[in-house]
Amino acid sequence: MKKKLFWILAIIMATVSMMMGCLAPGTQSNPVIKTDAGQNYASIDTKSVSFETEAGSLTINNQASFDVIVFAGRVENGNMLGGIRALGSRSFDLAKLPLPQKQGCLLIRVTSFEAYNKKNFRVTEEDVIYTGLVVYDLNDSGDRTNLNIFRGVDQTQSSFVYATNDSQYVLELRLGSPTGEKIATLPPHLENKKIWIAPLPDGIPYRFYATYVYIDPKTNEITSIVPDSKKDSDMAYPDFDNSNITPMVFKGPEGSVGIGYNVSFVRLVNGSPEGIQFYNAATMLPDQKGIRFTASGRQATYELNSESGEDGQLYTSLILQFTKGDRLTLDAPPPIILKPGYMYDLNVAQDYTYSFVERGRKSRLDDARINLLFGDS
């Protein structure tokens, strides 16, 4: 009897040991992900996917009309964060991921929840309907990122366009203009990414613009760049037939001399006792992480259009809206002129006065390597 009990315990301990060996230190088994080691897909137990929001630094707004599931990094890695209901919003705690460092950057993937019913509960990279960039800092309790899933995703996953990122940067594909809505994010040197997008009802093709993102590995600061020509765009009409689609290829800037800018960078430092929302006329501006609010004691960097030439673009209606209702228009002389690629410090003091100081142009990038986590480097 004792010998039999010994062997049963040995088998249990070996099983536990094998399971523990597959996990990063300090992490726990994810019961939703089934083991698919060495496969290019992840299998999901859809009944166990949580749609409940949690306290965390990442918020995703699902503008699509169907439920989705969110992954960190490539889907076959199995780092599933959870689900979001159609037209819903929820937050995620990135600290639960097996992150190798306290600050860094990664791409999140989003797939359709219903797609699993059609694919035997398996998902691959081709099933991804949205990808977004997250730059995180777990050492900063106030760090926040806000992403919006594109509302025009083709729910049936039948119509798509192809895009190739032939650059060494992260590519953010924007719709309609160089500062338009972000509909997809491609890691460096990714070929023929399927972007599921519904055709326009009038038969007109979409125009896509490329913005390239550099993340300073020392400061975690985000810089958005374009080729010097400022015209890295293409047109495509979504189709369901591969033979009818010519892939869009975005080559990016060619070395540091090929880097240009179509935005200026305004660093808002809020030293006032109230939170601030930053407006250009009636438009509330998001910061680089998609947040439309700078709390008291915090700072955030905003990108403002600067496409009127090297002499800069005049702004006459930049407004700071404080949480208690007071508004401050940036109209003190000299006038606010923002030049492409330049950094500006907008410091708001305790007494609600402000200073606006030009800090110089971002001239070049010494190291354009991007260290994306979870299979994208």
Secondary structure, 3 states (H helix, E strand, C coil): CHHHHHHHHHHHHHHHHHHHHCCCCCCCCCCCECCCCCCCCEEECHHHCCCCCCCCCEEEEECCCCCEEEEECCHHHCCEEEEECCCCEEEECHHHCCCCCCEEEEEEEEEECCHHHHCCCEECHHHEEEEEEEEEECCCCCCCEEEEECCCCCCCCCCEEEEEECCCCEEEEEECCCCCEEEEEECCCEEEEEEECCCCCCCCCEEEEEEEEEECCCCCCEEEEEECCCCCEEEECCECCHHHCCCEEECCCCCHHHEECCEEEEEEEECCCCCEEEEECCEECCCCCCCCCECCCCEEEEEEECCCCCCCEEECCEEEEECCCCEEECCCCCCEEECCCEEEEEEECCCCCEEEEEEEECCCCCCCCCCECCCCC
